[in-house]
Amino acid sequence: MHDPDGERLQKVLASAGVGSRRACEELISQGRVEVDGQVVTELGVRIDPSRRTVHVDGVRVQLDESKVYLAFNKPAGVVTTMSDELGRPCIGDYLESRPERLFHVGRLDAETEGLLLLTNDGELAHRLQHPQYGVLKTYLAEVRGPIPKDLGRRLREGVELDDGPVQVDSFKVVDSRPGKALLEIVLHEGRNHIVRRMLDEVGHPVLSLVRTQVGPIRLGDTRQGRWRALSRDEVGALHSAAGL
C-alpha cells in the first residue's frame, strides 16, 4: 500500500480532522488505523488518499473533501425532488446556497416530515437505500386508536401488501390517548408510502408521519426547513452502517 509519491498517513488523518498530527501518529503506533483493511503501525507509510480506504477504530475516515453529507428536516407539503416542473415547493428550494450537485437518499412523500439525507456520494446513497444492507429507518406515526395489544406482533410477523409482504424490525406505542396513538416504527424497507400503506392495511390510518432517524443519524433539534452538515463521526458511522 506504500506509495512513495503519496502523503504521510498521519498527515492524511490530521487533514481529515481525526486529530493533531501527533495524535494521529499515536493512533497508528497503537495499531488502530487500517488502510484497505490492513493494520498499519509504521509512521513512515505514505498513501494516495484518492485511491485508499482508511478506517480508525473500525470507522471509515472520509478523505475526499469534495464529498458532502447533509441532514435536512423536510416540512410537510414539500416534494422530494431537487426541482419541480409543477412549481410545488421542493427540497431544491432550500439548498440554493449549495454549489454542489446533491441528491436525496431515498424519498419522503409530500405530507411526511422529517429526516432526509442529501449527498453527492453515490456509492453510499445506493447502499443506504438498498434493503440488502439493512439500514434501519425510524418513524413516528400518529394513527387512529385505540391500539390492540397484538398489533406489534402482527407487524413484526409481516403484513401482506399488493406489492409483497412487509414486516417491521421494531414497534412500540409511545403515547396513547382517546382516539389517537403515537407509534414508533423501525424498518429497513424503502418502498413508496410503505409505512402509510402498512398501517392502513392493519386498520390504523396515518394522521401524521415523521422520520426521525436513518441508520445512526438522528434528526435531533434541526428545525423544519433547515439542514446541517454531518459531523466527521456521523459520516464514519453512516459508512459503517452501510458496510463501507
Buried (B, 14 or more C-beta within 10 A) or exposed (E): BEEEEBBBBBBBBBBBEBBEEEEBBEBBBEEBBBBEEEEBEEEEBBBEBEEBBBBBEEBBBBBEEEBBBBBBBBBBEBBBBBEBEEEEBBBBBBBEEBEEEBBBBBBBBBEBBBBBBBBBBEEBBEBBBEEEBEBBBBBBBBBBBBBEEEBBEBBEEEBEBEEEEBBBBEBEBEEEEEEBBBBBBBBBBBBEBBBBBBBBBBEBEBBBBBBBBBBBBBBEEBEBBEBBEBEBEBBBBBBBBBEB
